[in-house]
Amino acid sequence: MKTPINYMKYLKRHNKCTREILAVANKRSAKEIELATDRAGVRIRSMVSVVRMEIHKLRGFVRLTQLGECVLYGYLNPRHDIADVVTEVLAYRYPHHIIILGNTYRSWAALYTAEGFYNTSNGPLESTLDHIRSFIKEDDSCVSQKDLWDIYYKSQYRSKRRNLSYFHKNMTYSSLRSTRNVVESNTCGTTLDIYMTPTKGAIVKKDT
């Protein structure tokens, strides 16, 4: 991963970044960090890369749940100080929706509309959601839709596609823990077939 020109903003977000490290980095350009072979330069390049990689992974790993018509929330507990960045990315991805991410200690919220971008941080995620729930009445019909989607998701499992080594090479255990994700597997054998009754004379294509 090539060192970006604005690499300092990523370096500052590393959980082990110190004033001494920032002082060294301030004296070097992005190109110098990219080509560095000395211990300090290599360490800075590695720290920048780690932060950028975590942002890249978590913005895809976070699982959002809908609350009312305009709120999407999910669990997030990153290793580095990047929660606001991930929240901002999702806010731009889902405009006109309040994005709330967090854990048992802290939460982050963001909103993007035509009028501008807004973001803030607050206390524990559940406390923030409880406060919002007091103003929102959820639609009960969403429950059955979610159940149907869960059944559909599980039905996509195929044993011949199973390659956990490759899966965890791209989706590391640390990243999965940061978003509290659990790998799905077809343990109950439920498929959509039991909900679909073929019409008389229809040809049913079997999975091969």
Long-range contacts (C-beta under 8 A, 24 or more apart in sequence): 1-49, 1-52, 1-53, 2-34, 3-30, 3-31, 3-33, 3-34, 3-45, 3-48, 3-49, 4-30, 4-48, 4-52, 5-30, 6-30, 7-33, 7-44, 7-48, 10-47, 10-48, 10-51, 10-52, 11-44, 11-47, 11-48, 11-51, 12-81, 13-51, 13-80, 13-81, 13-82, 13-85, 14-47, 14-48, 14-50, 14-51, 14-80, 14-81, 15-79, 15-80, 15-81, 16-47, 17-47, 21-47, 50-80, 51-80, 51-82, 54-78, 54-79, 54-80, 54-82, 54-175, 54-178, 55-82, 55-85, 55-86, 55-89, 57-171, 57-172, 57-175, 58-82, 58-86, 58-175, 58-178, 58-179, 59-86, 59-89, 59-90, 61-171, 61-175, 61-176, 61-178, 61-179, 61-181, 62-86, 62-90, 62-101, 62-179, 63-179, 63-181, 64-90, 64-94, 64-99, 66-142, 67-129, 67-132, 67-133, 67-136, 67-138, 68-132, 68-136, 68-137, 68-138, 68-139, 69-136, 69-139, 70-96, 70-97, 70-98, 71-97, 71-98, 71-100, 71-132, 71-136, 72-97, 72-98, 72-99, 72-100, 73-99, 73-100, 73-101, 73-102, 73-125, 73-129, 74-100, 74-101, 74-179, 75-101, 75-102, 75-103, 75-125, 75-179, 75-180, 76-101, 76-102, 76-103, 76-108, 76-178, 76-179, 77-103, 77-177, 77-178, 77-179, 77-180, 78-178, 79-174, 79-178, 83-108, 83-121, 84-108, 84-110, 84-119, 84-121, 87-119, 88-117, 88-119, 91-117, 91-119, 92-117, 100-125, 100-128, 100-129, 100-132, 101-125, 102-128, 151-190, 151-191, 151-192, 151-195, 152-192, 153-184, 154-184, 154-186, 154-188, 154-190, 154-191, 155-186, 155-190, 155-191, 155-192, 155-193, 157-184, 157-185, 157-186, 158-207
